[in-house]
Amino acid sequence: MLLTNIGGKYLVLEMPNNVDKLFANYFLLRYLVLFSIFFMATRDIKISILLSLLFFIIIKYILNEKSSFCLVRDSEILKKKITVEEYNKAKEIINKYNTEMGWKLRNI
């Protein structure tokens, strides 16, 4: 199983471009490959189906920013504006740190 996971990325390099297009266009093919990986690891069809469904739910709903059930919204974190008060407070902390460390203060 370990060799399959490590060596699998090198097999992709030898694949023709039309195979890439198949995987890009047909999402069921990607999930069939995912199911086969889970089946190779567990050798149990029920657990493999369950893991595939769990992976599908996590990727399509919990980690997808377009979903209303998304738990991780990276764009909200990036869009948050820093206020002047937060900037001044951070600047004071940096100046205090520099003073305690004995470094020369530079106006930033």
N, CA, C and O of each residue as an XYZ file, in Angstrom:
432
protein
N       0.830     -1.193      0.000
C       0.000      0.000      0.000
C       0.870      1.250      0.000
O       0.570      2.220     -0.695
N       1.938      1.226      0.772
C       2.836      2.372      0.838
C       3.495      2.626     -0.520
O       3.593      3.773     -0.956
N       3.942      1.571     -1.182
C       4.546      1.724     -2.507
C       3.542      2.250     -3.521
O       3.904      3.035     -4.397
N       2.306      1.837     -3.416
C       1.271      2.328     -4.323
C       1.066      3.819     -4.142
O       0.958      4.552     -5.125
N       1.011      4.276     -2.913
C       0.797      5.701     -2.658
C       1.997      6.553     -3.070
O       1.827      7.641     -3.620
N       3.180      6.069     -2.813
C       4.368      6.840     -3.163
C       4.618      6.812     -4.669
O       4.902      7.846     -5.272
N       4.514      5.649     -5.266
C       4.819      5.511     -6.685
C       3.716      5.960     -7.616
O       3.963      6.147     -8.808
N       2.513      6.139     -7.115
C       1.394      6.529     -7.960
C       1.570      7.868     -8.632
O       1.090      8.065     -9.748
N       2.240      8.784     -7.988
C       2.411     10.106     -8.586
C       3.336     10.054     -9.797
O       3.244     10.912    -10.675
N       4.217      9.071     -9.862
C       5.113      8.954    -11.009
C       4.426      8.300    -12.204
O       4.845      8.501    -13.343
N       3.387      7.529    -11.958
C       2.625      6.947    -13.061
C       1.868      8.011    -13.834
O       1.653      7.878    -15.039
N       1.469      9.054    -13.152
C       0.725     10.134    -13.788
C       1.567     10.825    -14.850
O       1.028     11.305    -15.847
N       2.864     10.882    -14.656
C       3.743     11.545    -15.607
C       3.727     10.869    -16.981
O       3.959     11.522    -17.998
N       3.454      9.565    -17.010
C       3.462      8.820    -18.267
C       2.092      8.741    -18.928
O       1.972      8.195    -20.024
N       1.071      9.267    -18.291
C      -0.274      9.214    -18.851
C      -0.424     10.220    -19.990
O       0.087     11.336    -19.902
N      -1.119      9.833    -21.057
C      -1.378     10.796    -22.133
C      -2.381     11.867    -21.691
O      -3.108     11.680    -20.715
N      -2.412     12.978    -22.410
C      -3.275     14.100    -22.048
C      -4.757     13.762    -22.121
O      -5.547     14.315    -21.356
N      -5.155     12.861    -23.028
C      -6.577     12.545    -23.133
C      -7.084     11.809    -21.893
O      -8.271     11.891    -21.578
N      -6.218     11.101    -21.193
C      -6.625     10.457    -19.940
C      -6.858     11.526    -18.869
O      -7.790     11.415    -18.072
N      -6.018     12.553    -18.852
C      -6.216     13.674    -17.925
C      -7.572     14.324    -18.151
O      -8.276     14.669    -17.202
N      -7.928     14.484    -19.416
C      -9.214     15.103    -19.749
C     -10.376     14.238    -19.296
O     -11.417     14.768    -18.905
N     -10.226     12.921    -19.338
C     -11.278     12.027    -18.849
C     -11.538     12.264    -17.363
O     -12.685     12.388    -16.932
N     -10.463     12.324    -16.593
C     -10.615     12.535    -15.152
C     -11.129     13.933    -14.842
O     -11.846     14.121    -13.858
N     -10.780     14.906    -15.654
C     -11.246     16.266    -15.429
C     -12.722     16.418    -15.752
O     -13.427     17.180    -15.090
N     -13.197     15.701    -16.762
C     -14.591     15.849    -17.206
C     -15.579     14.964    -16.466
O     -16.735     15.349    -16.293
N     -15.156     13.800    -16.031
C     -16.069     12.844    -15.405
C     -15.713     12.648    -13.938
O     -14.772     11.926    -13.605
N     -16.481     13.303    -13.060
C     -16.178     13.225    -11.627
C     -16.437     11.825    -11.084
O     -15.804     11.423    -10.108
N     -17.357     11.069    -11.695
C     -17.619      9.704    -11.225
C     -16.390      8.812    -11.396
O     -16.158      7.909    -10.592
N     -15.621      9.060    -12.418
C     -14.402      8.292    -12.639
C     -13.401      8.550    -11.517
O     -12.719      7.632    -11.061
N     -13.318      9.799    -11.079
C     -12.412     10.123     -9.964
C     -12.845      9.424     -8.684
O     -12.010      8.918     -7.935
N     -14.139      9.395     -8.436
C     -14.624      8.739     -7.220
C     -14.533      7.221     -7.319
O     -14.419      6.543     -6.298
N     -14.581      6.688     -8.515
C     -14.373      5.251     -8.695
C     -12.929      4.888     -8.363
O     -12.674      3.860     -7.735
N     -11.995      5.721     -8.779
C     -10.590      5.494     -8.441
C     -10.393      5.625     -6.934
O      -9.677      4.825     -6.332
N     -11.015      6.615     -6.330
C     -10.928      6.791     -4.879
C     -11.487      5.576     -4.145
O     -10.898      5.097     -3.176
N     -12.633      5.083     -4.619
C     -13.218      3.884     -4.020
C     -12.266      2.699     -4.147
O     -12.111      1.926     -3.202
N     -11.631      2.549     -5.302
C     -10.718      1.424     -5.485
C      -9.503      1.534     -4.569
O      -8.984      0.520     -4.101
N      -9.047      2.758     -4.310
C      -7.936      2.940     -3.368
C      -8.369      2.539     -1.962
O      -7.641      1.842     -1.256
N      -9.558      2.983     -1.559
C     -10.066      2.581     -0.236
C     -10.274      1.074     -0.162
O     -10.017      0.466      0.877
N     -10.732      0.470     -1.243
C     -10.954     -0.978     -1.242
C      -9.634     -1.733     -1.152
O      -9.546     -2.749     -0.463
N      -8.612     -1.245     -1.839
C      -7.292     -1.884     -1.737
C      -6.762     -1.808     -0.306
O      -6.121     -2.741      0.178
N      -7.033     -0.698      0.357
C      -6.505     -0.519      1.709
C      -7.273     -1.343      2.739
O      -6.676     -1.885      3.668
N      -8.598     -1.440      2.578
C      -9.400     -2.085      3.621
C      -9.810     -3.513      3.298
O     -10.011     -4.315      4.210
N      -9.937     -3.844      2.026
C     -10.438     -5.146      1.574
C     -11.844     -5.439      2.098
O     -12.233     -6.594      2.270
N     -12.590     -4.375      2.346
C     -13.980     -4.506      2.793
C     -14.818     -3.524      1.990
O     -14.580     -2.317      2.027
N     -15.801     -4.049      1.264
C     -16.581     -3.202      0.363
C     -17.456     -2.206      1.122
O     -17.635     -1.076      0.666
N     -18.001     -2.602      2.264
C     -18.867     -1.705      3.038
C     -18.063     -0.516      3.590
O     -18.489      0.636      3.502
N     -16.920     -0.822      4.147
C     -16.087      0.249      4.697
C     -15.580      1.153      3.574
O     -15.479      2.368      3.749
N     -15.264      0.564      2.426
C     -14.792      1.360      1.288
C     -15.871      2.304      0.795
O     -15.587      3.463      0.493
N     -17.092      1.832      0.711
C     -18.206      2.696      0.305
C     -18.413      3.800      1.334
O     -18.606      4.963      0.979
N     -18.370      3.431      2.602
C     -18.547      4.414      3.671
C     -17.445      5.480      3.640
O     -17.733      6.669      3.775
N     -16.200      5.064      3.466
C     -15.093      6.026      3.400
C     -15.203      6.914      2.169
O     -14.898      8.105      2.235
N     -15.636      6.347      1.044
C     -15.809      7.139     -0.169
C     -16.901      8.184      0.017
O     -16.740      9.335     -0.387
N     -18.005      7.785      0.623
C     -19.085      8.737      0.891
C     -18.644      9.811      1.878
O     -18.972     10.986      1.709
N     -17.919      9.420      2.883
C     -17.415     10.379      3.863
C     -16.473     11.382      3.197
O     -16.558     12.582      3.462
N     -15.583     10.901      2.340
C     -14.686     11.783      1.606
C     -15.478     12.732      0.716
O     -15.171     13.922      0.655
N     -16.491     12.220      0.026
C     -17.340     13.033     -0.846
C     -18.026     14.147     -0.057
O     -18.042     15.300     -0.490
N     -18.588     13.804      1.092
C     -19.290     14.790      1.920
C     -18.317     15.855      2.431
O     -18.635     17.044      2.424
N     -17.157     15.433      2.865
C     -16.181     16.390      3.388
C     -15.728     17.346      2.295
O     -15.667     18.556      2.517
N     -15.409     16.820      1.119
C     -14.891     17.661      0.038
C     -15.986     18.539     -0.559
O     -15.758     19.724     -0.802
N     -17.157     17.983     -0.795
C     -18.205     18.732     -1.499
C     -18.968     19.710     -0.602
O     -19.487     20.712     -1.093
N     -19.044     19.440      0.688
C     -19.870     20.276      1.554
C     -19.088     20.986      2.651
O     -19.241     22.195      2.829
N     -18.263     20.267      3.380
C     -17.628     20.845      4.558
C     -16.450     21.748      4.188
O     -16.242     22.775      4.833
N     -15.673     21.382      3.155
C     -14.514     22.177      2.770
C     -14.750     23.054      1.544
O     -13.872     23.828      1.164
N     -15.914     22.945      0.926
C     -16.225     23.721     -0.273
C     -16.740     25.101      0.127
O     -17.750     25.209      0.823
N     -16.051     26.156     -0.308
C     -16.430     27.518      0.078
C     -17.787     27.925     -0.478
O     -18.441     28.803      0.086
N     -18.220     27.314     -1.560
C     -19.497     27.669     -2.169
C     -20.683     27.013     -1.466
O     -21.830     27.380     -1.723
N     -20.424     26.059     -0.592
C     -21.480     25.352      0.128
C     -21.933     26.153      1.350
O     -21.139     26.854      1.976
N     -23.220     26.038      1.677
C     -23.720     26.725      2.870
C     -23.295     26.012      4.155
O     -23.420     26.576      5.242
N     -22.795     24.777      4.042
C     -22.343     24.016      5.202
C     -20.838     24.127      5.427
O     -20.283     23.409      6.259
N     -20.185     25.003      4.707
C     -18.725     25.131      4.773
C     -18.288     25.573      6.175
O     -18.844     26.509      6.749
N     -17.295     24.886      6.699
C     -16.768     25.229      8.012
C     -15.497     26.058      7.928
O     -15.141     26.744      8.886
N     -14.810     26.002      6.794
C     -13.545     26.699      6.631
C     -13.681     27.678      5.476
O     -13.623     27.288      4.310
N     -13.858     28.932      5.801
C     -13.987     29.963      4.772
C     -12.740     30.828      4.795
O     -12.625     31.753      5.598
N     -11.824     30.522      3.922
C     -10.547     31.230      3.856
C     -10.727     32.653      3.363
O      -9.986     33.547      3.772
N     -11.692     32.875      2.498
C     -11.864     34.213      1.931
C     -12.317     35.225      2.985
O     -11.976     36.404      2.886
N     -13.074     34.790      3.984
C     -13.502     35.699      5.044
C     -12.315     36.143      5.887
O     -12.266     37.285      6.343
N     -11.375     35.256      6.089
C     -10.188     35.592      6.869
C      -9.342     36.590      6.097
O      -8.822     37.544      6.675
N      -9.201     36.376      4.792
C      -8.370     37.261      3.982
C      -9.010     38.622      3.769
O      -8.299     39.612      3.597
N     -10.338     38.695      3.776
C     -11.027     39.949      3.514
C     -11.126     40.839      4.742
O     -11.516     42.001      4.627
N     -10.778     40.316      5.921
C     -10.904     41.092      7.141
C      -9.927     42.263      7.111
O      -8.726     42.079      6.911
N     -10.452     43.458      7.311
C      -9.632     44.660      7.302
C      -9.048     44.902      8.690
O      -9.710     44.689      9.705
N      -7.821     45.342      8.711
C      -7.157     45.675      9.973
C      -7.471     47.127     10.292
O      -7.277     48.017      9.464
N      -7.957     47.350     11.500
C      -8.317     48.700     11.907
C      -7.074     49.461     12.349
O      -6.020     48.874     12.593
N      -7.218     50.774     12.446
C      -6.111     51.630     12.878
C      -5.722     51.284     14.316
O      -4.541     51.286     14.663
N      -6.726     50.987     15.150
C      -6.441     50.639     16.543
C      -5.620     49.354     16.624
O      -4.684     49.266     17.419
N      -5.965     48.362     15.807
C      -5.217     47.103     15.810
C      -3.784     47.330     15.337
O      -2.846     46.748     15.882
N      -3.621     48.170     14.331
C      -2.286     48.486     13.821
C      -1.448     49.183     14.888
O      -0.291     48.823     15.108
N      -2.033     50.180     15.550
C      -1.294     50.915     16.584
C      -0.938     50.021     17.761
O       0.149     50.140     18.327
N      -1.857     49.117     18.137
C      -1.591     48.208     19.246
C      -0.443     47.252     18.890
O       0.423     46.976     19.721
N      -0.445     46.755     17.659
C       0.630     45.868     17.219
C       1.963     46.604     17.183
O       2.999     46.043     17.541
N       1.935     47.839     16.757
C       3.142     48.651     16.696
C       3.703     48.886     18.099
O       4.917     48.848     18.297
N       2.812     49.131     19.080
C       3.251     49.309     20.466
C       3.900     48.040     21.005
O       4.914     48.103     21.701
N       3.324     46.909     20.688
C       3.879     45.636     21.162
C       5.260     45.404     20.565
O       6.174     44.962     21.261
N       5.413     45.699     19.284
C       6.714     45.538     18.633
C       7.744     46.471     19.256
O       8.877     46.064     19.512
N       7.355     47.717     19.499
C       8.277     48.676     20.117
C       8.664     48.241     21.527
O       9.821     48.383     21.923
N       7.712     47.718     22.279
C       7.991     47.238     23.633
C       8.957     46.052     23.578
O       9.873     45.959     24.395
N       8.757     45.164     22.635
C       9.647     44.018     22.474
C      11.056     44.482     22.132
O      12.030     44.006     22.714
N      11.160     45.406     21.194
C      12.475     45.919     20.805
C      13.173     46.598     21.978
O      14.388     46.471     22.132
N      12.417     47.319     22.809
C      12.987     47.988     23.974
C      13.493     46.964     24.979
O      14.590     47.113     25.517
N      12.712     45.937     25.236
C      13.116     44.917     26.198
C      14.320     44.124     25.717
O      15.130     43.675     26.528
N      14.445     43.949     24.414
C      15.561     43.184     23.868
C      16.811     44.055     23.716
O      17.889     43.543     23.415
N      16.669     45.380     23.923
C      17.798     46.279     23.834
C      18.161     46.658     22.412
O      19.265     47.142     22.161
N      17.257     46.447     21.491
C      17.524     46.804     20.100
C      17.230     48.287     19.885
O      16.447     48.896     20.614
N      17.868     48.839     18.885
C      17.594     50.221     18.541
C      16.190     50.313     17.964
O      15.784     49.492     17.142
N      15.473     51.304     18.399
C      14.130     51.497     17.888
C      14.205     52.221     16.546
O      14.939     53.191     16.363
N      13.434     51.713     15.653
C      13.323     52.343     14.355
C      11.866     52.646     14.122
O      11.012     51.800     14.386
N      11.566     53.794     13.650
C      10.188     54.128     13.353
C       9.756     53.399     12.091
O      10.350     53.569     11.027
N       8.746     52.613     12.219
C       8.264     51.808     11.091
C       7.151     52.529     10.395
O       6.604     52.022      9.415
